[in-house]
Amino acid sequence: MLPPLAGALPTGWGVELRRLSDRFNRIEGTPEGDYFNAANIEPYFAHHGWAQAHALATVMAETPSAFEGIRRVWDLGGGPGVLTAAASALMPGATFDLSDLRPEALAWAETRLRPLGVQLNTKRQRLPTLPDGTPDLVILGHVLNELHEWDQVDLLEAVKARLSPRGRILILEPALQNTARRLMALRDHLREAPYAILAPCPCADRCPMLALDRQWCVAERPWNPPPWFRALDAAAGLDRRMLSFAYLLVQKNGVARPPVARIVGVPRPQKGKVERWMCRPEGGERWEALARHGEPDWALPRCSEVDLRDDGELKAQPGAWPVRRFRS
C-alpha cells in the first residue's frame, strides 16, 4: 500500500520532508499545525508512512489475537491515511473511517487509497469529535502528542465510550522522552476495568517506571528499510537507524497479560558488568551480572521481554548466572 519507488528520488522530496519534520518538532499541543500541503504529502507517506506501517505490523505480530475479528476501524487524526493504508493490507475486509482537520490530506487519501480497494470513509473533524458508528479498533498514530494534556484525556474518554464490547485502542507515539512519559501517565486512564492493557506493559497497576525521571518506555527494533528510504532519510538530513516508537494496546473486556520483565533501558557498558534496566509488576529494577560468567539470557535489546515464574522470579536459565537486582 506504500508508494513504490525506484531509481532517483523525486526532486525536492528531501527538502520537503525536512521542512515537514521541523514543523512536527514545533507544533506539540497545536492540532491546527500547518504541516500538510500538496508538496509534502507524498514524501511524508513514503518516509513516516513506511516507519509507522512497520510499527503497526510489529505490534500486530506481537499480539495477533488482539486483532482478530476487526470489522470497523477508526483512524483518528490520520492525515493522508498512512495507517489506514497499512492496516487495510493487514486487516482485509475491514471498513476504515479516516478523520483529520486537513482537507488536503483527506482528499489525497480519497484519490490514492480508494482505487487500491480500501473501504474508506473520510470526514473532516476536530478531535474529540468522532465518526459515526461503533469501532472494533481505534488507531491514534502520532496524534496525542499534538494535543493539550486536557484534550488528550477528553479524547480517550470519548473513544472509550464508543468502543464495541471487545473494542481495542492502539496508540502509537514518537519515541521521545517527554512524549513517551506522557503516554506512560495516560495509561492510567486506560487500565481500569473493564479495560486491560495488552501491550507492552508487564504490570496492571500504575506505571512503575514513572518514578524514574530518566526512564521512558519505548519499542526499539532493528530494521532494514529499502534503499530509497535510506536515500530519502539522507536527503532530509535524518537518521532513522532503528525502528523506535512508543505505544499502548488496550482492549475493552480484555484479559491482562501474565507477568514478565520488560527491558526498558540498556546502560552504557561497564568493564566487567552486564546490566539492564527492567520494568516488573513490582517496580523498576536494575539487573546486574558479572561479565566473567558470560552473556546472560536476559542481556537483550531494549523492549525485549524475559519470562518469569509464577512467583515472579526468573525462569531457570542455562548456566545459572548470579544476578544482583536493585529496586529503584
LINNORJO-V293459 format. One record per backbone hydrogen bond with DSSP energy under -1.0 kcal/mol. CO is the residue of the C=O (numbers start at 0). NH is the residue of the N-H. E is the energy in kcal/mol with one decimal. If there is no record, write none. Layout:
BEGIN
co->[CO:CO]
nh->[NH:NH]
e->[E:E]
END
This chain:
BEGIN
co->[9:11:12:13:14:15:16:17:18:19:20:22:26:29:36:39:40:41:42:43:46:47:48:49:50:51:52:53:54:55:56:57:58:62:63:64:70:71:71:72:73:74:77:80:81:82:83:84:85:86:90:94:95:96:97:98:99:101:102:103:104:105:106:107:108:112:112:113:117:118:120:122:125:134:135:136:137:138:139:142:143:147:148:149:150:151:152:153:154:155:156:158:163:166:167:168:169:170:171:172:173:175:176:177:178:179:180:181:182:184:185:186:191:193:195:198:206:208:211:218:220:225:225:226:227:228:229:230:231:232:233:238:242:244:245:247:248:248:249:250:250:260:261:262:264:269:271:273:275:276:276:277:278:279:282:283:284:285:286:287:288:289:290:295:297:300:303:305:306:308:312:316:323:325]
nh->[12:15:16:17:18:19:20:21:22:23:24:25:29:32:40:43:44:45:46:48:50:51:52:53:54:55:56:57:58:59:60:61:62:65:66:67:94:135:136:96:138:98:80:84:85:86:87:88:89:90:93:72:120:74:122:77:124:105:106:107:108:109:110:111:112:115:117:116:119:95:97:99:128:163:167:73:169:75:171:145:146:151:152:153:154:155:156:157:158:159:160:161:166:251:137:249:139:247:141:245:175:179:180:181:182:183:184:185:186:187:188:189:194:252:250:248:209:211:214:244:242:228:229:230:231:232:233:234:235:237:236:240:220:218:172:170:197:198:168:195:253:305:278:302:276:272:290:288:286:263:264:284:261:282:279:327:277:325:275:323:273:292:293:298:299:303:262:260:314:311:308:319:287:285]
e->[-1.8:-2.5:-2.7:-2.1:-2.3:-2.4:-2.6:-2.3:-1.9:-2.3:-1.6:-1.6:-2.6:-1.4:-1.2:-2.2:-2.8:-2.5:-2.4:-2.1:-1.9:-2.9:-2.5:-1.8:-2.1:-2.6:-2.4:-2.3:-2.2:-2.4:-2.1:-1.7:-1.8:-1.3:-1.6:-1.2:-2.8:-2.4:-1.5:-2.9:-3.3:-2.1:-2.1:-2.7:-1.7:-3.0:-2.3:-1.1:-1.4:-2.4:-1.8:-2.9:-2.6:-2.9:-1.9:-1.9:-1.2:-1.7:-2.7:-1.9:-2.0:-2.4:-2.3:-2.6:-2.7:-1.0:-1.6:-2.4:-1.2:-3.3:-3.2:-1.4:-2.3:-2.3:-2.3:-2.6:-3.0:-1.9:-2.4:-1.8:-1.8:-2.0:-1.8:-2.0:-2.4:-2.2:-2.4:-2.2:-2.5:-2.4:-1.6:-1.5:-2.5:-3.1:-2.1:-2.6:-2.7:-1.7:-3.5:-2.7:-1.8:-3.1:-2.5:-1.9:-1.9:-2.2:-1.7:-2.4:-1.3:-1.5:-2.2:-1.6:-2.2:-4.0:-2.4:-2.9:-1.1:-1.8:-1.9:-2.0:-3.2:-1.0:-1.5:-2.4:-2.3:-2.8:-2.5:-2.5:-1.6:-2.9:-1.2:-1.4:-2.7:-3.6:-3.0:-2.7:-2.7:-1.4:-2.4:-2.0:-1.3:-2.8:-2.9:-3.5:-3.0:-2.2:-2.1:-2.2:-2.8:-2.0:-1.2:-2.6:-2.5:-1.4:-1.9:-2.7:-3.5:-2.2:-1.8:-3.0:-2.5:-1.8:-2.1:-1.5:-2.3:-1.8:-2.9:-2.3:-1.2:-2.1:-3.7:-1.6:-2.5:-2.1]
END
